[in-house]
Amino acid sequence: MAELIDMGTVSSRGQVAIPSKIRNQMGLKEGSKLMFFLGDDTLVMKKVENRSFAELTAPLKKAKKKIRESQVPDLIHKLRREKR
């Protein structure tokens, strides 16, 4: 994906319009979900797929053995690779 840099303005209600070039490149439509990451003075937005909780937890329910909390990140990465 090509690098795009553009500016937006925060409205009095805290809303930001994403520039059309960026919306089009990202395939953002009304109802698209974004995740926000804040670190120091940097805010990053990431497009996320709109999946239901049931879809995300189904593989965990199918698992025959109990998993430890420390195993969850690896399982999530594995499921994401399988979806590609």
C-alpha positions in Angstrom: 0.0 0.0 0.0 1.3 3.4 -0.9 2.1 5.8 1.9 -0.4 8.7 2.2 -0.1 11.6 4.5 -3.0 14.0 5.0 -4.6 16.2 7.7 -8.0 16.3 9.3 -9.6 18.6 11.8 -11.3 17.7 15.1 -14.8 19.1 15.3 -16.4 20.5 18.4 -18.0 17.1 19.0 -14.6 15.3 18.9 -15.3 13.9 15.4 -12.5 13.6 12.7 -13.2 13.3 9.0 -10.8 10.9 7.4 -9.5 12.4 4.1 -11.2 10.8 1.1 -7.9 9.5 -0.5 -7.2 7.6 2.7 -10.8 6.3 3.1 -10.7 5.1 -0.5 -7.3 3.4 -0.2 -8.3 1.7 3.0 -11.7 0.7 1.7 -13.5 2.4 4.6 -17.2 2.7 4.3 -19.9 3.8 6.7 -19.9 1.4 9.6 -16.3 0.3 9.1 -14.6 -0.4 12.5 -11.3 1.3 13.5 -9.1 0.5 16.5 -7.3 3.4 18.2 -3.8 3.1 19.8 -2.4 5.9 21.9 1.3 6.1 22.9 2.7 9.3 24.3 1.7 12.0 21.7 1.0 9.6 18.9 -2.5 8.3 17.9 -2.7 5.4 15.4 -5.9 4.1 13.8 -6.1 0.6 12.4 -8.9 -0.9 10.3 -10.3 -4.0 11.9 -12.7 -6.6 10.5 -16.2 -6.6 11.9 -16.5 -10.1 13.4 -18.9 -11.2 16.0 -17.8 -12.4 19.5 -19.2 -15.8 18.6 -17.0 -16.1 15.5 -13.9 -15.0 17.4 -14.4 -17.5 20.3 -15.7 -20.5 18.3 -12.1 -22.0 17.9 -11.6 -21.7 21.6 -14.8 -23.5 22.4 -13.8 -26.3 20.0 -10.4 -26.8 21.8 -10.4 -30.1 23.8 -7.9 -29.0 26.3 -7.7 -26.0 28.5 -5.3 -23.3 27.5 -3.2 -21.0 29.7 -3.5 -17.3 29.4 0.1 -17.1 28.2 -0.9 -19.2 25.1 -3.7 -16.8 24.0 -1.5 -14.5 21.9 0.0 -17.4 19.9 -3.5 -18.8 19.3 -4.8 -15.4 18.1 -1.8 -15.1 15.7 -2.4 -18.6 14.4 -6.1 -17.9 13.8 -5.3 -14.7 11.9 -2.8 -16.5 9.6 -5.5 -19.2 8.9 -8.0 -16.5 7.8 -5.7 -15.1 5.1 
